[in-house]
């Protein structure tokens, strides 16, 4: 939850920085013609919308986390990593591996839904 809140704060800072830089750039571009100013305004608005969308997604994740029951699991992200694979090893064991974290600590490693190691 703390990471999500920090990410929202970071996006807010980026929005403020974008607004400040946008005003400065618009002032600098004001003597370069209407087309240049309009193109810059469109680009700034596009950047602003991307950040607002990211912020909205983060706020939705915060709401989802707040609604979780104690001990309930949630998919946080997908990570690609190197694995040692041996001839004869079942692909389904490798393909469906899950790592379960609790407070940023690995507590389980599951292969295709089965518990293989407990912390």
GIFEN-V917834 format. One record per pair of residues at least 24 apart in sequence whose ideal C-beta (glycine too) atoms are under 6 Angstrom apart, sorted by sequence separation. I is the first residue (numbers start at 1). J is the second residue. If there is no record, write none. Layout:
# GIFEN-V917834
i=[I:I]
j=[J:J]
This chain:
# GIFEN-V917834
i=[18:15:14:11:11:11:8:8:7:4:4:4:1]
j=[47:51:51:51:54:55:55:58:58:58:61:62:65]
